[in-house]
């Protein structure tokens, strides 16, 4: 029986650290296949992918992934909890994955698992501390961190654990496994040398954040040092062709226009908008035509820049609170972006009851008579509409060759 490991990633872009993660995972788990559930054109931190999802798929396959599946946009730009939940649902639904591997700053998975248990069970004492911390005006992540430290009462073991970006996501994966009663076995790979938000280069390693910063300043020789040769070639090709988007700033005018055209009530219906934040968003958007000024005018101790940027993407893509709630209640489709020659074997082994998309045209034709249905199919259709719109809007940020409809014209990436 083949051993299949699942990895949830953004690969924005695929770098030497990602390669280390895959190789270490395969060596330690004895995995025969690697399935990557990967974000598409927009990311969990409320920003853009440097290159489109098909180009990232090429990078992942070159980096030893065997099957690349798109995490639908609504999960890709959700809070860490819904991001993780959506991705774990896909890994479970495949029916072929037995292990989930993730990066972490922590020394061991058990430390993260203890935190996940508290967050899933929410003991009354922990809940009371959390409410108290939120009452001080802290952002939810900060309030949760403080509450966990006080509840677990072991500073030596847990200090700074929930500050690590990889740890935060790893904890959410563990929570999702518990809530979904998944049989997937968690496996952690300790992140070495360079952490998630670092802009440093150490030996041949840099974070994706650092690499995007290098790209922003056109420091291509530095980028070459920290990404696999094939990833660099793909990046360089897209840079030369103008088919890249370095930052959400590329949609400055579109976002300002969207917010100005929305009513306060419509803004209030965007996910993550609460406690009257809609009034501030509307007010600031009416006073500036600069996205950086807009974000700086809205963010606060309670509302982080990441949360604000996600809200801006929700507005740009027309995602509502109802859309977000539906995403939490259903199991998403499995949109296959590409596979290796070896990975073709996995396609035939996927759970026969799963909704698998290898061709968008064929999928839509097969479901055209179900489009009127209420319930799951309607929700899946809506999710897919968001994915298609996300691609069409994403290409507006290109320097040239900004075409719509790529979800129909781009085929499965085979390598």
PyMOL commands that set and color helices and strands:
alter all, ss='L'
color gray80, all
select helices_A, chain A and resi 16-29+53-62+73-76+80-94+109-121+124-135+140-152+155-158+161-163+165-179+208-216+220-226+229-241+248-261+264-268+277-285+291-298+305-317+321-329+344-347+360-366+368-370+376-397+406-409
alter helices_A, ss='H'
color red, helices_A
select strands_A, chain A and resi 4-9+33-39+67-71+99-104+185-190+201-202+205-206+334-339+356-357+413-414
alter strands_A, ss='S'
color yellow, strands_A
deselect
rebuild
show_as cartoon
